[in-house]
């Protein structure tokens, strides 16, 4: 048995052994479109595998002031969970306030950051993205992967039944550890994603959502 650094981040607890490790291929019932892209048959892959790297790639384009765009850029992580829904909520609830609240003077930076932080907090009165809970059991890796280092990041498309239906490797190590990580993520539990027509105690409408998971491996 060779020691392997235990990575607690994101719930991924690892150990190593000389036996064959977990599979790095898609789970039963899944299809591999190409390396790093798996899906359940019937999934709209054009949506599931879309590029969510930047606002431009997501199609979030608005002819607005530099400050409006700056605020949107600060919210990129929220936009990545469902660009169209997030932008709709932003336009309905916060756009006018951002247009009218452009900071001025020497206190520009702190004022701008405070506005963004408050918007992010208030946003979840209207919108909630899906989240995941990683499995509790440790993931046992073979010695052949014990020394692999690098960052692995994936985006998972989760349907309204809280089931993952597609996963895309965004960043990987170029080894079979990428597939092992992808299967680990797919065995996680995912929560509801919803949007409310207005803030408050109004019931939310369930929607599909993208969940982003990453981990740094230090073999």
N, C-alpha and C positions, 0 to 999 in steps of 0.2 A: 504494500500500500504506500503510495507516494502522497505527501501532504500537498494540499491545494488551498490557496487563500480562500477563506470563507467570505462571500460577498452577501451582506445583508441587505444592500440597497434594493429597493423595489421588491423585497420579499424573496429574492432568489438566493437560496441557501445551497451551497455546492459542496461536494466532496468528491474524491477520486478513488478509483479502484482499478485493478488490472482486468476485471471482467468486461465483457462487452457493455457499452454504455447505452443510453436511450437512443431510439432511432432519430434520424435527421431527415426523414422523408415525411410527406403529408400524412395526416391521420386518415384512417379508413373513411371512405366516402368523399374525400377531398381530391381535387385535381391540381396538378402542378402546371401552370401556364408556361412558365419558364423558371430559371433559377431565381428564387427569391419572391415568387408570386404564386400563392396557393389560393384556391377558392372552392366553394361548394357549388356544384352544378346548378345552374339557374340564377346565379348571382349576376347582377349587372356589373361586370368587371370594369366597364368604362368609368363608372362612378367609384367603385370600390378601390381601384388602383390609381385614382387621379393624383396629380402632383399637388401636394399641399405644402411645398417648401416655402413659398413666398405669397404675399397678397396678389401679386401679378399672376403667378401661376394658378392661383385659385380663382382668378377672374374677378377679384374685388377691385374694380376700377371706378373711381369717382373724381370728377373734375372739381376738386375742392381746394381749400387753402392748405398751405404747408402744415399748419398746425393740426387740421383734421386728419391729414394723412399720417402725421407723426403719432397721433393718438391711436389710429388703427394699427400702425406698425407695432406699437407697444402691446397691442392685444392679439398679436399673431397667433399665440398658442391657443387662445380661445377660438379664433377663426378656424384653425385647423381641425376643430372637432365637428364643424358643420358650417362651411363658409356662407351659404345662402341664408340659413336661418339666423346665424349670428349677425350678419350684415343687416338683415331685416329688422331685428331687434335694436341694433345700434342706431339705424336710421329713424326708427319710430320713437325711441326713448331718449337718446343721448345726442343725436347730431345737432339739433338746434342749440343745446346747451354748450356743446364744444365750440360751435361757431361763435357764440356770444361770449365765451369765456377765455378768449386768448389772453394769456398772461402778458404783463408788460413790466418793464423796469428790471432792477437788479435781482428781483426775487423770482424771475421767470422760471428757472429750473425747478425749485421746490414747489411752486404753484402748479406747474404742469404735471409733475409727478403725483402730487396730491389728488389732482383731478382724475388722472388715469386710475389710481388706486381705488378711488371712490366708485368710479364707473365699473371697475371690475367687481367690486363688492356688490353693487346694486344690480349688476347684470344677472346674477343668479336668482333674483326675484322673478325673472322672466324666463330664464333658460338654464337648463342643467344638462351637462354632457355626461355620457356614459363613463363609468370608471371601472376598474378591475381590481380583484383581490387574487393575488397569486396563491397557488396551492401551498399548504403548510409543509408537506413532506419535502425532504431534501432531494435535490437532483444529483444523482451519482454520475460522474463523468469518468470515462476510461483514461488511463495514463496518456494515451495518444493525444488527448486534448488538454492535459493538465497545464501545459506551458503556453497555451494560446492566449495572446493578449490583444486587446482592442475593444472598440465600442461597437455594440450591436444595437440598432434601433429599428423598430418596426411600426407600421400603422395597421390597425385592425379595423375592419368594417363590421359593425355590430348592428343587427337588425332590431326591429321593434319588440321581438321576443327575447331580447338580451342575449342572442346567440351570435358568435362570430361567424361570418360567412366568407370572409376574405382576409388575407394577410399579405402585406408587402414588405419586403426587406428594404429599408431605406439606407442603412449603413451596416456593414458587416466586416467580418474578419477574413472572408474568403476561404473559410474552412467549414467542415461539417458542423462546427459549433453553432453556426448561424441557424441551420435547420433544427438543431436541438433546442435552441432558444425559442424559435418560432413555435415549435410544438409545445414547449413549456407555457408560452403565453396563451396558446389556444386552449390549454387545460384550465385556465383561470376562470373565475366567476365574474361576469359583467353586470353592471347595474343599469337601471333605467336611464334613458335620455329623454327629455321632454322640453316642451316650450309652452308657456302660458300666453293667452291672448292679452293679458294685462297683469300687472304686479299684484301681489296679495295672496289670498288663499284660494284663488281660482284653480280648478283642476288643470293639470298640465296634459298636453297631447303628446303621446309617445311618438318618438321619431328615431330613425336610424342615426348612427353617429360614428365618428372615427375616434379610436382610442390609440394613443401613442405611448409606446413602452420602450425604454432604453436601459442599458446596463453596461458598465465598464468592467471588462475582465482583465485581471492583472495576473496572468499565469506565471 
